[in-house]
Structure formats: structure tokens, C-alpha cells
Amino acid sequence: MAPREVFLSHSHQDRAFASRLVETLGRHGVPVWYSRERIQGAQQWHDEIGKALRRCGWFALVLSSSAVRSEWVKRELLFALQKRRYQERIVPLLRRRCRYDRLSWTLDSMQHIDFTGDFAAACRTLLKIWGIGYQPPARRPASAGRHRGRG
């Protein structure tokens, strides 16, 4: 069953990856709270993050060296680790090899999903957690203006 909403914790340096992941999960009916899409200019972003953390039922953590250095990623993770509703619902997503134990020693005991290789295969593994089958993106039709023939 698809989760009600997933909080996606990531470093701003991993924005392109996060956007691709959000698009893929959305295509599969998984709602994701993603700071880039949800926080409007003048809003107090830290308040919005706090509201989302209190509301979401799953916590996905994009792991990379930049995430390990991010004070906000660490704060978000510590919040999730302290909340009972996130017990067994924290999913580390290994984007790039890094010393993620610097964020929390507890991450080593959690099942990681390895995104360092095949993105589609990793998405398939992630979606399987929620009992959702992976569907590849629809192929775009060839340009209508192209014709084969004699010219």
C-alpha cells in the first residue's frame, strides 16, 4: 500500500537526483514532501519542514557526502529517529558512497537502497517496500515531423 506521504531529506547539492526521484515516486502514486516544491519564497522554511516532519509517515534520506555535511539533513534525521511513528519507516537511499555513520551510527543497522548504480533497479527496490510494482516511464513518441521516404 502506498504511503500517505514520504518526507525526502536531502542536501541541496543532490537536488537533481531528488527531483528525479520525486517525479518517479509521484508517477507511482507515492506523495513526497520535497522542500524545493513545497516551500514558497517568503514562508518560514524551517517551520514548514517541521510541519512536514510531524505529518509524514515515512522518512527517506538521500545519502551523499554533501548530505553528511548538511546540518539540516542531520536535524531532520535526528527528529525522525526520535519519533515512534518513523520506527521501521526510515529508508536510507545511498546516492553516493560516503561516511553516513557521521550522520548517525544507527544508519548502519537499516536496510539501504543503493542508487549508486541502476536508478530504475533501485526505484524498483524502494517501491517494493510499499508493495508497489515499478513501471518504467512511458516512451516519448518519435517526432511527428520526421518522415522516412524518398526526398
PAZAPA-4460 file (N, C-alpha, C; in steps of 0.05 Angstrom, whole numbers, plus 32768, in hexadecimal, padded with zeros to 4 digits):
% residues 151
    n_x    n_y    n_z   ca_x   ca_y   ca_z    c_x    c_y    c_z   seq   type   mol
   8011   7FE8   8000   8000   8000   8000   8012   8019   8000     1      M     A
   800B   802C   7FEF   801B   8044   7FED   801A   8054   8007     2      A     A
   8030   805F   800F   8030   806F   8028   8020   8089   8024     3      P     A
   8016   8092   803A   8006   80AB   803A   8017   80C2   802F     4      R     A
   8030   80C5   803A   8042   80D9   8030   805E   80D3   803A     5      E     A
   8072   80D7   8029   808E   80D2   8030   809D   80EC   8032     6      V     A
   80AB   80F0   8047   80BD   8107   804B   80D7   8100   803E     7      F     A
   80E1   8111   802B   80FA   810C   801E   810F   811F   8028     8      L     A
   8122   8115   8038   8138   8125   8043   8150   8122   8030     9      S     A
   815B   8139   8028   8171   8139   8015   8180   8153   8017    10      H     A
   8198   8153   800E   81A8   816B   800C   81A1   817A   7FF2    11      S     A
   81A3   8194   7FF2   819C   81A3   7FDA   81AF   819B   7FC3    12      H     A
   81C7   8191   7FC8   81D9   8188   7FB3   81CE   816F   7FA5    13      Q     A
   81BB   8161   7FB1   81AF   8149   7FA5   8194   814F   7F99    14      D     A
   818F   8168   7F93   8175   8171   7F89   816C   8163   7F70    15      R     A
   817E   815F   7F5D   8177   8153   7F43   816E   8136   7F48    16      A     A
   817D   8128   7F58   8175   810C   7F5F   815A   810C   7F6D    17      F     A
   8157   811D   7F81   813E   811E   7F91   8126   8124   7F7E    18      A     A
   812A   8137   7F6C   8114   813D   7F59   810C   8125   7F48    19      S     A
   8120   8117   7F3F   811B   80FE   7F2E   810C   80E9   7F3F    20      R     A
   8115   80E6   7F58   8108   80D3   7F69   80EB   80DB   7F70    21      L     A
   80E7   80F4   7F75   80CC   80FE   7F7B   80B9   80F9   7F63    22      V     A
   80C3   80FE   7F4B   80B3   80FA   7F33   80AC   80DD   7F30    23      E     A
   80C0   80CB   7F35   80BB   80AE   7F32   80A7   80A5   7F47    24      T     A
   80AA   80AD   7F60   8098   80A4   7F75   807C   80AF   7F6F    25      L     A
   807A   80C8   7F67   8060   80D4   7F60   8052   80C5   7F4A    26      G     A
   8061   80BC   7F37   8055   80AC   7F21   8049   8092   7F2B    27      R     A
   8053   8089   7F41   8049   8070   7F4D   8035   8074   7F64    28      H     A
   802C   808D   7F67   8018   8093   7F7B   8022   8097   7F97    29      G     A
   803C   809C   7F9A   8048   80A0   7FB4   804C   80BE   7FB8    30      V     A
   803C   80CA   7FCA   8040   80E7   7FCF   8059   80EC   7FDF    31      P     A
   8069   8100   7FD7   8082   8106   7FE4   8083   8123   7FEC    32      V     A
   808B   8128   8005   8090   8144   800D   80AD   814A   8007    33      W     A
   80B0   815D   7FF6   80CA   8164   7FEB   80CD   8182   7FED    34      Y     A
   80E1   818B   7FFC   80E3   81A8   8003   80E3   81BA   7FEB    35      S     A
   80EF   81B2   7FD5   80F1   81C4   7FBE   80D5   81C9   7FB2    36      R     A
   80C4   81B5   7FB3   80A9   81B9   7FA8   8095   81C5   7FBC    37      E     A
   8099   81C0   7FD5   8085   81C7   7FE9   8089   81E2   7FF8    38      R     A
   80A0   81ED   7FF7   80A5   8205   8006   80A5   821D   7FF4    39      I     A
   8092   822F   7FF8   8090   8248   7FE8   80A2   825D   7FF3    40      Q     A
   80AB   826F   7FE2   80BF   8283   7FE9   80BF   828F   8005    41      G     A
   80AA   829C   800E   80AA   82AA   8027   80A3   8299   8040    42      A     A
   809B   8280   803B   8094   826F   8052   80AC   826A   8064    43      Q     A
   80A7   8265   807D   80BC   825E   808F   80C3   8241   8089    44      Q     A
   80D9   823C   807B   80DF   8221   8071   80E3   820D   8088    45      W     A
   80EF   8216   809E   80F4   8203   80B4   80D9   81FB   80C0    46      H     A
   80C6   820D   80C1   80AB   8206   80CC   809D   81F2   80B9    47      D     A
   80A0   81F6   809F   8093   81E4   808C   80A0   81C8   808D    48      E     A
   80BA   81C7   8091   80C7   81AD   8094   80BD   819F   80AD    49      I     A
   80BB   81AE   80C3   80B1   81A2   80DB   8094   8197   80D8    50      G     A
   8083   81A6   80CB   8067   819D   80C7   8067   8183   80B6    51      K     A
   8078   8183   80A1   8079   816B   8090   8083   8153   809F    52      A     A
   8098   8157   80AF   80A3   8141   80BF   808E   8135   80D3    53      L     A
   807E   8147   80DE   8069   813E   80F1   8052   8130   80E3    54      R     A
   804F   8136   80C9   8038   812B   80BA   803E   8111   80AA    55      R     A
   8056   8110   809E   805C   80FA   808D   805E   80DF   809C    56      C     A
   8059   80C9   808E   805B   80AF   809B   8074   809F   8095    57      G     A
   8083   80A8   8081   809D   809B   8079   80B2   80B1   8076    58      W     A
   80CB   80A8   807B   80E2   80BB   8079   80F6   80AE   8067    59      F     A
   80FB   80BA   804F   8110   80B1   803D   8127   80C4   803E    60      A     A
   813F   80B9   8040   8157   80C9   8044   816B   80C4   802D    61      L     A
   8170   80D9   801D   8183   80D7   8008   819F   80DA   8014    62      V     A
   81AF   80C5   8011   81CA   80C5   801D   81E0   80CB   8008    63      L     A
   81F0   80DF   800E   8206   80E8   7FFE   8219   80F7   8010    64      S     A
   8231   80FD   8007   8244   810D   8017   8238   8128   801F    65      S     A
   822A   8134   800C   821E   814E   8012   8207   814C   8028    66      S     A
   81F9   8136   8027   81E4   8131   803C   81F1   812D   8057    67      A     A
   8207   811F   8057   8216   811A   8071   821F   8135   807D    68      V     A
   8226   8148   806C   822F   8162   8076   8218   8175   807C    69      R     A
   8200   816F   8074   81E9   8181   8078   81DE   8180   8094    70      S     A
   81DE   8197   80A1   81D3   8199   80BC   81B5   8194   80BB    71      E     A
   81A7   819C   80A6   818A   8198   80A5   8183   817B   80A0    72      W     A
   8192   816D   8090   818D   8151   808C   8190   8142   80A7    73      V     A
   81A4   8149   80B5   81A9   813D   80D0   8192   8143   80E3    74      K     A
   8188   815B   80E3   8172   8163   80F4   8159   8153   80ED    75      R     A
   8153   8151   80D3   813B   8143   80CA   813D   8125   80D2    76      E     A
   8155   8119   80CE   8158   80FD   80D5   8155   80F9   80F3    77      L     A
   8161   810A   8103   815F   8107   8120   8142   8109   8129    78      L     A
   8133   811B   811D   8116   811D   8123   8108   8103   811D    79      F     A
   810D   80F8   8105   8100   80DF   80FD   8108   80C8   810F    80      A     A
   8121   80C7   8117   812A   80B1   8129   811C   80B2   8144    81      L     A
   8114   80CA   814C   8108   80CD   8167   80EA   80C7   8167    82      Q     A
   80DD   80C6   814F   80C0   80C3   814E   80B9   80A6   814A    83      K     A
   80A7   809C   815A   809E   8080   8159   8092   8079   813E    84      R     A
   8083   808C   8132   8076   8085   8119   8089   8080   8102    85      R     A
   80A2   808A   8104   80B6   8084   80F0   80C5   806A   80F5    86      Y     A
   80BF   805D   810B   80CD   8044   8111   80C7   8030   80FA    87      Q     A
   80DC   8025   80EF   80DA   8012   80D8   80D0   8020   80BF    88      E     A
   80D0   803B   80BE   80C7   804A   80A7   80DB   805F   809E    89      R     A
   80F4   805B   80A5   810A   806C   809B   8118   805C   8085    90      I     A
   811A   8067   806E   8126   8059   8057   813F   8069   804D    91      V     A
   8157   8060   8053   816F   806D   8048   8173   8066   802B    92      P     A
   8177   807B   801B   817A   8077   7FFE   8197   807F   7FF7    93      L     A
   81A8   806C   7FF1   81C4   8072   7FEC   81C8   807D   7FD0    94      L     A
   81CB   8097   7FCF   81CF   80A5   7FB5   81EC   80A3   7FAC    95      R     A
   81FE   80A9   7FBF   821B   80A7   7FBA   8228   809B   7FD3    96      R     A
   823D   808C   7FCF   824B   8080   7FE6   8255   8097   7FF8    97      R     A
   8251   8093   8012   8258   80A8   8025   825B   809D   8041    98      C     A
   8263   80AC   8053   8266   80A4   8070   824C   80AB   807E    99      R     A
   8236   809E   8077   821C   80A5   8082   821A   809F   80A0   100      Y     A
   822D   8090   80AB   822C   808B   80C8   8231   80A5   80D7   101      D     A
   823C   80BA   80CA   8240   80D4   80D6   8225   80E2   80DB   102      R     A
   8210   80DB   80CC   81F5   80E5   80D1   81E9   80D8   80EA   103      L     A
   81EB   80BE   80EA   81E1   80AE   8101   81EC   8092   8100   104      S     A
   81F5   8088   8116   81FF   806D   8118   81E9   8058   8113   105      W     A
   81D0   8061   8115   81B9   804E   8112   81B4   8047   80F4   106      T     A
   81BE   8057   80E2   81B9   8052   80C5   81C4   8038   80BC   107      L     A
   81D9   802F   80C9   81E6   8016   80C1   81D3   7FFE   80C5   108      D     A
   81C1   8000   80D7   81AF   7FEA   80DD   8196   7FEA   80CC   109      S     A
   8193   7FFD   80BA   817B   7FFF   80A9   8181   7FF5   808D   110      M     A
   816D   7FEA   8080   8170   7FE1   8065   8172   7FF9   8053   111      Q     A
   8188   7FFB   8044   818D   8011   8031   8183   8009   8015   112      H     A
   817C   801C   8006   8176   8017   7FEA   818C   8025   7FDA   113      I     A
   8199   8016   7FCA   81B1   801F   7FBC   81AA   802C   7FA1   114      D     A
   81AC   8046   7FA0   81A7   8055   7F88   81C1   805D   7F7A   115      F     A
   81D8   8051   7F82   81F1   8057   7F75   81F4   804C   7F59   116      T     A
   81E3   8039   7F53   81E4   802C   7F38   81CB   8031   7F29   117      G     A
   81BC   801D   7F23   81A4   801E   7F13   818C   802B   7F21   118      D     A
   8185   8043   7F18   816F   8052   7F25   8155   8043   7F25   119      F     A
   814E   8037   7F0E   8134   8029   7F0C   8134   8011   7F1F   120      A     A
   814A   8002   7F21   814B   7FEB   7F33   8148   7FF4   7F50   121      A     A
   8154   800A   7F57   8152   8014   7F72   8135   801D   7F78   122      A     A
   8129   802A   7F65   810D   8032   7F68   80FB   801A   7F6B   123      C     A
   8100   8005   7F5C   80F1   7FEC   7F5E   80F3   7FE1   7F7B   124      R     A
   810B   7FE2   7F87   810F   7FD8   7FA2   8101   7FEA   7FB6   125      T     A
   8102   8004   7FB2   80F5   8017   7FC4   80D7   8013   7FC3   126      L     A
   80CB   8012   7FAC   80AE   800F   7FA9   80A4   7FF5   7FB5   127      L     A
   80B5   7FE1   7FB3   80AE   7FC6   7FBE   80A8   7FC8   7FDC   128      K     A
   80B5   7FDA   7FEA   80B0   7FDD   8007   8093   7FE3   800C   129      I     A
   8086   7FF1   7FFA   806A   7FF9   7FFD   8058   7FE7   7FEC   130      W     A
   8062   7FD2   7FE1   8052   7FBF   7FD2   8049   7FCB   7FB7   131      G     A
   805A   7FDC   7FAC   8053   7FE9   7F92   8066   7FDF   7F7D   132      I     A
   805C   7FD6   7F66   806C   7FCD   7F50   8077   7FE5   7F40   133      G     A
   8090   7FE3   7F38   809C   7FF8   7F29   8093   7FF8   7F0C   134      Y     A
   808C   800F   7F02   8085   8013   7EE6   8098   8027   7EDA   135      Q     A
   80A6   801F   7EC5   80B9   8032   7EB8   80AA   8049   7EAC   136      P     A
   80B7   8060   7EA8   80A9   8077   7E9C   80A0   8070   7E80   137      P     A
   808A   807C   7E78   8080   8077   7E5D   8094   8082   7E49   138      A     A
   8097   8074   7E34   80A9   807E   7E1F   809B   8094   7E10   139      R     A
   80AB   80A7   7E09   80A0   80BE   7DFA   809E   80B6   7DDC   140      R     A
   8088   80BE   7DD0   8086   80B7   7DB3   809A   80C6   7DA3   141      P     A
   80A2   80B9   7D8D   80B5   80C6   7D7A   80A8   80E0   7D70   142      A     A
   80B8   80F2   7D69   80AE   810C   7D60   809C   8108   7D48   143      S     A
   8085   8116   7D49   8071   8114   7D34   807C   8120   7D19   144      A     A
   808F   8131   7D1C   8099   813E   7D03   80AD   812E   7CF3   145      G     A
   80B6   8117   7CFE   80C9   8107   7CF0   80BB   80F4   7CDD   146      R     A
   80C4   80F2   7CC5   80B8   80DF   7CB2   80CF   80D0   7CA5   147      H     A
   80CB   80B7   7CA1   80DE   80A7   7C92   80D3   80A5   7C76   148      R     A
   80E4   80A7   7C64   80DA   80A3   7C48   80EE   80B0   7C35   149      G     A
   80E5   80B1   7C1D   80F7   80BC   7C08   80F3   80DA   7C07   150      R     A
   8109   80E7   7C04   8107   8104   7C04   8110   8111   7BED   151      G     A
***
